Amino acid sequence: MEKYGNTLALDCATLMGWAVAIEGTLTEYGETRLKRGEIDLWGFLTDITAKHHITRIVAENIFLDKNVRTFERLANYHGVIHLFSQLHNIELITKGYQPTEWKRILIRDAYATKEEVKNYVNKLLGKHIQSDNTTDAIGILLTWTRRQRR
């Protein structure tokens, strides 16, 4: 695969944060509410990959939360992302992107709060992004980009 390509980073949740980098440069970001769950996720992936010619998805790896329903929902979303990636020949990266792993690389604190990540990302980019889902997705993208530069 190409070194950078067009990359989509995802912070999976019902209110999902996302960020797009074209050849390693952040170009667009936001959040989308998955009101109908997996159906909306599939539609979002279809639209965003066509719009930006996505060649890679980097998604926060699924983790076991105390809430079983949350874990089940995340597992379903990851299943959709895996199937979508396979059917569209898109590289999918989740290994090494547990919340503690990417936060450790990004801000050197594996247990940083969402507020700390938001403050770091906003300061780094000179922005005032309010959504912690969006700043998490940008954080995942920045972590991936840093790993590529090594």
FIKOLBA-877728 format. One record per residue (C-alpha): residue number from 0; residue in one letter; x, y, z. Coordinates in steps of 0.5 Angstrom, whole numbers, plus 2048, in hexadecimal, padded with zeros to 3 digits. Layout:
// FIKOLBA-877728
     n   res    c1    c2    c3
   NUM     A     X     Y     Z
...
This chain:
// FIKOLBA-877728
     n   res    c1    c2    c3
     0     M   800   800   800
     1     E   802   807   7FF
     2     K   805   80B   805
     3     Y   800   810   806
     4     G   7FA   80F   801
     5     N   7F3   812   803
     6     T   7F2   810   80A
     7     L   7EB   810   80E
     8     A   7EC   80F   816
     9     L   7E6   80D   81A
    10     D   7E4   80E   822
    11     C   7DE   809   822
    12     A   7D8   80A   826
    13     T   7D1   80C   824
    14     L   7D3   813   824
    15     M   7D9   811   81F
    16     G   7DF   816   81F
    17     W   7E3   816   818
    18     A   7E9   819   815
    19     V   7EC   819   80D
    20     A   7F3   81A   80B
    21     I   7F5   81A   804
    22     E   7FC   818   803
    23     G   7FD   819   80B
    24     T   7FA   820   80B
    25     L   7F4   821   80F
    26     T   7EF   824   80B
    27     E   7E8   822   80E
    28     Y   7E5   820   814
    29     G   7DE   820   818
    30     E   7D9   81B   81B
    31     T   7D3   817   819
    32     R   7CE   814   81D
    33     L   7CC   80D   81B
    34     K   7C5   80E   81D
    35     R   7C3   807   819
    36     G   7CA   804   81C
    37     E   7CD   7FF   816
    38     I   7C9   802   811
    39     D   7CB   809   812
    40     L   7D2   807   813
    41     W   7D2   803   80C
    42     G   7CF   809   809
    43     F   7D4   80E   80C
    44     L   7DA   809   80A
    45     T   7D7   809   803
    46     D   7D7   811   802
    47     I   7DD   813   805
    48     T   7E2   80D   802
    49     A   7DF   810   7FB
    50     K   7E0   817   7FC
    51     H   7E7   816   7FF
    52     H   7E9   810   7FB
    53     I   7EB   80D   802
    54     T   7F0   807   801
    55     R   7F1   806   809
    56     I   7ED   806   80F
    57     V   7F0   807   816
    58     A   7EB   805   81B
    59     E   7EC   805   823
    60     N   7EC   7FE   825
    61     I   7E6   7FB   828
    62     F   7E7   7FA   830
    63     L   7E3   7F7   835
    64     D   7DF   7FC   839
    65     K   7DB   7FB   83F
    66     N   7D5   7FC   83C
    67     V   7D3   7F6   837
    68     R   7CE   7F9   833
    69     T   7D4   7FE   831
    70     F   7D9   7F9   830
    71     E   7D4   7F5   82B
    72     R   7D2   7FC   827
    73     L   7D9   7FD   826
    74     A   7DA   7F6   824
    75     N   7D5   7F7   81F
    76     Y   7D8   7FD   81C
    77     H   7DF   7FA   81C
    78     G   7DB   7F4   818
    79     V   7D8   7F9   813
    80     I   7DF   7FD   812
    81     H   7E3   7F6   811
    82     L   7DE   7F4   80C
    83     F   7DE   7FA   808
    84     S   7E5   7FB   808
    85     Q   7E6   7F4   805
    86     L   7E0   7F5   800
    87     H   7E3   7FB   7FE
    88     N   7EB   7F9   7FE
    89     I   7EC   7FE   803
    90     E   7F2   7FD   808
    91     L   7EF   7FD   80F
    92     I   7F4   7FE   815
    93     T   7F1   7FD   81C
    94     K   7F7   7F9   820
    95     G   7FB   7FE   824
    96     Y   7F5   803   825
    97     Q   7F2   801   82B
    98     P   7F1   808   82F
    99     T   7F7   807   834
   100     E   7FB   806   82E
   101     W   7FA   80B   829
   102     K   7F9   810   82F
   103     R   800   80E   832
   104     I   803   810   82B
   105     L   7FF   816   82A
   106     I   800   81A   831
   107     R   804   815   835
   108     D   7FF   813   839
   109     A   7FB   80D   838
   110     Y   7F5   80F   83D
   111     A   7F4   816   83A
   112     T   7ED   818   83B
   113     K   7E9   81A   835
   114     E   7EA   821   837
   115     E   7F1   821   837
   116     V   7F1   81E   830
   117     K   7EC   823   82E
   118     N   7F1   829   831
   119     Y   7F7   826   82E
   120     V   7F4   825   827
   121     N   7F1   82C   827
   122     K   7F8   82F   829
   123     L   7FC   82B   824
   124     L   7F7   82D   81F
   125     G   7F5   834   821
   126     K   7EE   832   821
   127     H   7E8   832   826
   128     I   7E5   82B   824
   129     Q   7DF   82A   829
   130     S   7DE   823   828
   131     D   7E2   81E   82C
   132     N   7E0   818   827
   133     T   7E3   81D   821
   134     T   7EA   81E   825
   135     D   7EB   817   827
   136     A   7EA   815   81F
   137     I   7EF   81B   81E
   138     G   7F4   818   823
   139     I   7F3   811   820
   140     L   7F5   814   819
   141     L   7FB   818   81C
   142     T   7FD   812   820
   143     W   7FD   80E   819
   144     T   801   813   815
   145     R   806   814   81B
   146     R   807   80C   81A
   147     Q   808   80D   813
   148     R   80E   812   814
   149     R   812   80E   818
